[in-house]
Amino acid sequence: MGTYVKKGDRIKGERIQCEARKISDPIPIPKSGRHKSQQIILRNNAECEIKKEPKHLAKND
């Protein structure tokens, strides 16, 4: 399993666990239609790990 460290790298998952020294307040952001989501920003030594893979993404391995 690789670790993504470059600007713009993304991870997707059904459940993602994150750790950071500083976390911003949640910001509501619009998604499609009535669906809303929240965004937070992790700062200072931030790290995330996928705890559950999304069901809808096809496995290419």
N, C-alpha and C positions, 0 to 999 in steps of 0.2 A: 504494500500500500504506500502510495506516495504522499508527500506533504507539499501542499501548494503554498508558495511564499511570495509570488510575484504580484504586483499591482494588477487588479482586474481578474485574478483567479476567483472562481466561484465553486461552491459546493451546493448540491441539492439533496434533500432527503426528507423523509416523512417526519423524522424527529432528529433534531440537531442539538447537541449539548455544547455550550460555549462557556469559556472562562476568560475573565479580564480583570485588570485592576480597577478600571473605571468604566461605568456603563451609563449612557445617556438616558434621559427620561423617554418613555415610549412616545412616538409620534404617529398618529393615525394617518394612513395613506390610502388613497382610493385604489381599488382593483376593478374588475369588470362588474358593471351594473351596481347592484346593492351590496356586493361583497366588499368588505373592508379588511384591512390588514394593519399591522403595527410594525414600525421599524425602530430599532435601537442601534446605537453605534457603540462598538466595543473599542476601547483604547488601552494602550500600554500593555504589551505582552499578551495580546488577544490570541485565542486558540479555539477552534471549533472541531467537533468530531461528529460524524453521522452515527446516530444510534439506531435508526431504522430506515431502510432504503425505501424509496417511493415505489409503489406497485406498478404505476403506469409507465415507467421508463424501461425500455427494452435493454436487456443485457447483451453487450457486444463482445464479451470475452469468450 
